[in-house]
Amino acid sequence: MAWVTRFLVAVAFLAVGVIFSPETFGSRSDGGSSALSASLKLAHLLSFATAWGAALWVTFIGGIIMFKNLPRHMFGNLQSKMFPAYFSTVAVSGAISVAAFAYLHPWKSAQPPERVQLGFLLSSLGFNLTNLFVFTPMTIEMMKKRHKVEREENIGEEVGWSKNREVAKVSPKLAAMNKKFGMIHGLSSLANLMSFGSLAMHSWYLAGKINL
């Protein structure tokens, strides 16, 4: 995933540069030439659609189906591989969206609605970067520690939470581990929902621009 991190950092710096120094990149309020404008709009739309679709599936569909049908340790190990890829994908897509949108709507000449939308896109990117580099590594590390405690209690191969909760009532060590994991995982989930909400607000803006 090292190349993803490098690419993401490069695009993020480009996006910041376009926002705060648009003249350096030749950005204009009219988006430049029609061909360039169309290309940037396409890049923004496809990147936004990728981020929105991935967030919708992972948050509300795929993750829930897997949790309800896989043994918990298998589910957790799968998530530990999937979430870094998921947050990297959404963050890269978000960075491209920010860069393209900022180029088409330079901050100095942009109208208030476009500035608000740029804020939503930046918020989504920020929440995803926080998840990618802070919460996800912490969650994975805590999950592995909790798996170790659960294996000592001979649980973790069941589907759902029932055995974990039952054992935690008589195991202070597991109860403490559950509390720590729940706090970190909760922060990660909140950041993910905030990112999704920001994308949802931008989808409303884009819907108002479409003539059907």
C-alpha positions, 0 to 999 in steps of 0.5 A, a space after each residue: 500500500 506504500 504507492 497508495 500513500 505516496 499517490 494520496 499525499 501527492 494529490 492531497 498537496 496538489 488539491 491544497 495548492 489549487 485551493 490556496 494558490 490557484 493561479 500557480 496551476 492556471 486555475 480560473 473560475 470558468 474552468 479553462 478550456 472546454 476540453 479541460 473543463 469536461 475532463 476535470 468534471 469527469 474526473 470529479 464525477 467518477 472519483 466522487 461516485 467511486 467514493 460514494 459507492 464504496 462508502 455505501 456498500 462497506 458501511 451499510 451492506 457488505 460489512 453487515 452481511 459479513 458480520 451476520 454470516 462469518 465467525 467473528 474472528 474470521 470476520 475481524 481478520 477479513 476486515 483488517 485486510 479490507 479496511 485499509 484498502 477501503 479507506 485508501 480507495 475512498 481517500 484517493 478518490 476524495 483527493 482527486 475530487 477535491 483537486 478537480 473541484 478546486 481547480 474548477 471553482 478557485 476559492 477566491 472567485 467561487 460562489 458561497 455554495 461552491 465554497 461550502 461544497 469544497 468544505 464538504 469534500 475536504 471534510 470527507 477527505 480529512 475524516 478518511 485520512 484520519 481513519 486510514 492513518 490513525 483509527 484503523 491501525 489502532 483498531 486492528 491492533 486492539 482487535 488482535 489483542 482481543 482475539 488473543 484474549 478470546 482464544 484463551 476463553 475458547 470463544 471467537 468462532 461463533 457468529 455474532 456477539 452472544 458468547 463474547 458478552 456472556 464470557 465478558 460478564 465473568 471475565 474482567 480482562 475481556 470486559 476491559 478489552 471490549 471497552 477499549 476496542 469499542 471506544 476506538 472502533 466507535 471513533 472509527 465508525 463515527 469518522 466513517 459516518 461523518 465522511 459519508 454524510 459529507 459525501 451525501 451533502 455533495 451528492 445533493 449539490 450535484 443532483 441540483 446541477 443535472 438536467 434530466 
